[in-house]
Amino acid sequence: MASLRLSVLDLAPVGPGVNPTDALRSSVDLARATEAWGFTRYWFAEHHNMPTIFSSSPAVLTGYIAANTERIRVGAGGVMLPNHAPLVIAEQFGTLATIYPGRIDLGLGRAPGTTPETVLALRRDLANAENFPSDLDELQRYFGDPHPAQRVRAVPGAGTHVPIYILGSSMFGAQLAAAKGLPYAFASHFSPPELVRAVTHYRQGFQPSKQLGAPYVIAGMNVFAADSDEAGGALFEKSLLAMARSLGRMVPGIADLDDAELMASPLAQQARAMLVHTATGTPARVREQTLAFAEHAMADELIIATNAADPAERMRSYALLAEAFRAELAA
């Protein structure tokens, strides 16, 4: 699969004892490295009220990374549109596209990316998700060429034509992306069940648009590459434990469980099922698993998540992945 592209999904993880400022600077280091290795894009996902994930503001982080790199595409994977007014997102990403022309992406999701209590703190309504298609239309109008009769414009933003990607983990996103002729990014790195069904529908139902003439699929995958299979597996187990703790934040009694008890709980099994599309081990083994997943997902591009709190472990994993795909990344 010589045409396969690889990209980075960064949650800006901050582990125990890690200075948050240093953790965010490590994202710059990773972006610069992956740019040099030939990765296609570097995206941040919007999450709120999560103590170990610092990607609450994708627009700000996009600007931070774009300012410290030269060529790699940068953006949101994605902005949870129900949390925001479309005009504000158009202004934010229109500003970024004006400063960094030809480098900014905007992935959009319709989930809140947080708890109901946090949605209220954002001054939003859970019912806003029902307006996602109309909000998308509004956003596309703001990015388009301004019309003389248009009373409200994104300034800056109008005429920037920022490319939009639809994110999803269900048939809804696949149907919308196909009907609108937009690229589709599936969140298979944490929500795998509908992957094949959704991508199949998207490819079969795709309608060409001004932005995109043929279907384009990005699939999320977790990768924990290391110098040995055992070390890669250990990295994955640490990530699994962190996800189980995150899932258990609102469950009474979970905070009192030690690591061994938590990993024996149903929450760990739930986390393992969510992270089923994960490659671990040496570069050769990771390459084999990654290519098999790309074929399974019918993907043009894989966006790789390595949710390791230790910046050095994360950097090493991406370096070994780049080694495994040196020929593809150089193409």
Residue pairs with C-beta under 8 A, 6 or more apart in sequence:
1 291
1 294
1 295
1 328
2 327
2 328
2 331
3 300
3 328
3 331
4 291
4 294
4 299
4 300
4 301
4 302
4 325
4 328
5 40
5 300
5 301
5 302
5 328
6 38
6 39
6 40
6 301
6 302
6 303
6 304
6 321
6 322
6 325
6 328
6 329
7 39
7 40
7 41
7 42
7 43
7 218
7 301
7 302
7 303
7 304
8 30
8 31
8 34
8 39
8 41
8 42
8 43
8 303
8 304
8 318
9 43
9 44
9 45
9 77
9 189
9 220
9 303
9 304
9 305
10 27
10 30
10 31
10 42
10 43
10 44
10 45
10 55
10 61
11 44
11 45
11 47
11 53
11 54
11 55
11 305
11 307
12 23
12 24
12 27
12 44
12 53
12 54
12 55
12 61
13 23
13 52
13 53
13 54
13 307
13 308
13 309
13 314
14 20
14 23
14 51
14 52
14 53
14 54
14 309
15 23
15 52
15 309
15 310
16 309
18 309
18 310
18 311
20 54
22 311
23 54
23 311
24 54
24 61
24 64
26 311
26 314
26 315
27 61
27 64
27 65
28 64
28 65
28 68
28 69
29 311
29 315
30 311
30 314
30 315
30 318
31 42
31 65
31 68
31 69
31 72
31 74
32 68
32 69
33 315
33 318
33 319
34 42
34 72
34 318
34 322
35 42
35 69
35 70
35 71
35 72
37 318
37 319
37 322
37 329
38 322
38 329
38 330
39 72
39 322
39 329
40 72
40 73
40 301
41 72
41 73
41 74
41 75
41 105
41 303
42 65
42 69
42 72
42 73
42 74
42 75
43 58
43 74
43 75
43 76
43 77
43 78
43 105
43 107
43 303
44 55
44 58
44 61
44 62
44 65
44 75
44 76
44 77
45 55
45 58
45 76
45 77
45 78
45 113
46 55
46 56
46 57
46 58
46 76
46 78
46 79
46 80
46 83
46 109
46 113
47 53
47 55
47 56
47 113
47 114
48 56
48 83
48 113
48 114
48 118
48 122
49 114
49 115
49 117
49 118
49 121
50 114
50 246
52 242
52 246
52 309
55 61
58 75
58 76
58 77
58 78
58 79
59 76
59 79
59 89
59 92
59 93
59 96
62 74
62 75
62 76
62 93
62 96
62 104
63 96
63 99
65 74
66 74
66 96
66 99
66 100
66 103
66 104
71 103
72 103
73 103
73 104
73 105
74 100
74 103
74 104
74 105
75 93
75 104
75 105
75 106
75 107
76 93
76 105
76 106
76 107
76 108
77 105
77 107
77 165
77 167
77 185
77 303
78 106
78 107
78 108
78 109
78 165
78 167
78 185
79 89
79 106
79 107
79 108
79 109
80 108
80 109
80 110
80 111
80 112
80 113
81 89
81 108
81 109
81 110
81 132
81 135
81 136
81 139
82 110
82 111
82 112
82 124
82 126
82 128
82 129
82 131
82 132
82 135
83 112
83 113
83 119
83 122
83 124
83 128
84 124
86 135
86 136
86 138
86 139
86 142
87 138
87 142
87 152
87 154
89 106
89 139
90 139
90 142
90 143
90 154
90 157
91 154
91 155
91 156
91 157
93 104
93 106
93 157
93 160
93 162
94 142
94 143
94 154
94 155
94 156
94 157
94 158
94 160
94 162
95 156
95 157
96 104
97 103
97 104
97 156
97 157
97 160
97 162
98 156
98 157
98 160
101 160
104 162
105 162
105 163
105 165
106 162
106 163
106 164
106 165
107 164
107 165
107 166
107 167
107 185
108 132
108 136
108 139
108 164
108 165
108 166
108 167
109 167
109 168
109 173
109 187
110 129
110 132
110 168
110 172
110 173
111 129
112 118
112 119
112 124
112 126
112 129
114 122
115 250
116 126
119 125
119 126
128 135
132 176
133 176
136 164
136 166
136 176
136 180
139 164
140 164
141 150
142 153
142 154
142 157
142 158
143 154
143 157
143 158
143 159
143 160
143 161
143 162
143 164
144 158
144 159
144 161
145 158
145 159
146 153
146 158
146 159
161 211
163 183
163 211
164 182
164 211
165 182
165 183
165 184
165 185
165 218
166 173
166 176
166 177
166 180
166 182
166 183
166 184
166 185
167 173
167 185
167 186
167 187
168 174
168 176
168 177
168 184
168 185
168 186
168 187
168 198
169 186
169 187
169 188
169 190
169 191
169 194
169 198
170 194
170 198
171 194
171 197
171 198
171 201
173 184
173 186
173 198
174 184
174 186
174 198
174 199
174 201
174 202
174 205
175 201
175 202
175 205
176 182
177 183
177 184
177 202
177 206
178 184
178 201
178 202
178 203
178 204
178 205
178 206
178 207
178 215
179 205
179 207
180 207
180 209
181 206
181 207
181 208
181 209
181 210
181 211
181 212
182 209
182 211
182 212
183 212
183 215
183 216
183 217
183 218
184 198
184 199
184 202
184 215
184 216
184 217
184 218
185 217
185 218
185 219
185 220
185 303
186 195
186 198
186 199
186 217
186 218
186 219
186 220
186 297
187 220
188 195
188 219
188 220
188 221
188 277
188 297
189 220
189 221
189 222
189 275
189 277
189 278
189 303
189 305
190 220
190 274
190 275
191 274
192 273
192 274
192 276
192 277
195 219
195 277
195 296
195 297
196 296
196 297
196 298
199 217
199 219
199 297
199 298
199 299
200 298
202 215
202 217
203 215
203 217
203 298
206 214
206 215
208 214
216 300
216 301
217 297
217 298
217 299
217 300
217 301
218 299
218 300
218 301
218 302
218 303
219 277
219 293
219 294
219 297
219 299
219 301
219 302
219 303
220 277
220 302
220 303
220 304
220 305
221 277
221 278
221 279
221 290
221 293
221 302
221 303
221 304
221 305
222 236
222 239
222 275
222 277
222 278
222 279
222 304
222 305
222 306
222 307
223 278
223 279
223 280
223 286
223 290
223 304
223 305
223 306
223 317
223 318
223 321
224 232
224 233
224 235
224 236
224 239
224 278
224 279
224 280
224 281
224 306
224 308
224 317
225 232
225 279
225 280
225 281
225 282
225 283
225 286
225 306
225 316
225 317
225 318
225 320
225 321
225 324
226 232
226 234
226 235
226 280
226 281
226 282
226 316
226 317
226 320
227 282
227 320
228 281
228 282
229 280
229 281
229 282
229 285
232 280
232 281
232 282
232 285
232 286
232 317
233 280
233 281
235 280
235 308
235 313
235 317
236 275
236 278
236 280
237 263
238 308
238 309
239 275
239 307
239 308
240 263
240 268
240 271
240 272
240 275
241 259
241 262
241 263
241 268
242 307
242 309
243 271
243 274
243 275
243 307
244 262
244 263
244 265
244 267
244 268
244 270
244 271
245 254
245 262
247 267
247 270
247 271
248 254
248 255
248 257
248 262
248 265
248 267
249 255
251 267
254 262
254 265
254 267
257 265
262 268
277 293
277 297
279 285
279 286
279 289
279 290
279 293
280 286
280 289
281 289
282 320
283 320
283 321
283 323
283 324
284 324
286 320
286 321
286 324
287 324
287 325
290 302
290 321
290 324
290 325
293 299
293 302
294 302
304 318
304 321
306 314
306 317
306 318
308 314
308 317
322 329
